[in-house]
Amino acid sequence: MNIGVSWALDSHESLREERAKKKRDIRRDYRAAGFDERQDKGDHTIFTHLLLPGNYAVDGVEGKDAKRYDEKPLPKPHVFSLA
């Protein structure tokens, strides 16, 4: 019986390690990557980058947990060298 209990405790520990990022962390990551931000309607923040097409929206209050679709990797701008 102890094997089942230890397995349950181990899986609980791994869930604790995989905490969702907060919305504020995602916004911080965009700012650190050089994105410009502007406030949109409600609690939406729109991020743009000079070297990337399109807009990237983050919604929600700063302290809320991010959804899985919010945690997608940041787009990377393509840097061209004229060597």
N, C-alpha and C positions, 0 to 999 in steps of 0.2 A: 504493500500500500504506500510506503514511503516514496517509491519511485514516481508514482503519479503526482504526489504532492511536490516533489522537488522539480519535476518537469513544469508544473504549473507556476512555481516560483521563478524558474529560469525564464519562462516565456514572459512573465510579468516584468521581470527586470529588463528584457530586451525591448519591450514596449515603452518602458520609461526612457530608454536611451534614444528612441526614435520620436522625440517630441516634435510637434509641428512648429515651424518657424512662425514668428509673429509678423503681422503686417508691417510693423515698424522696421523689422529686420530687412524685409524685402525692399522697402523704400530706401533704407540706408544703402543697400547693395547697389541699387540703381544710381543713387547720388554718387557713390564712390567710383562707379564705372564711367562717370562723366556725362550722365544723362541730365537734361534740363527738365524741370518739372513745372507743371501748372495745375492749379486747382480746377476741377470741373464740377459739374452739378453734384450736390450732396457730398458724400464722402469719397468721391472718386478723385484720384490723382492721375494725371496723364504725364508720361515720360516720353521725351523725344531725344534723339541723338542726331547730330549733324551728318554723321557718316552712315546712318541706317534709315531705310525707308519705314514709314509707318509710325504708329503711336503704340505705346504699351501702357495699358491701364491697370491700376491697382485700386481696388475698392475696399471699403471696410474701415473700421475704427482702428487706430494704431495698436491697441493692446489685444485685438482679436487674433485668434489662431488663423493662419493662412490655410486655405484649401490646397489640395494636391495640385490643382491646375495653376494655382498662384506660385507654386514653388518650381516652376520650370526654369531651366538654366537661362542666365542672362544672354541676350544676343551679343555677339562680339562684332565690333566694327572692322571692316576690312581696311587695312592700311597698305597702301601701294607705295613702293619706292621707285623713284625715277633714276635708277643707277645705270 
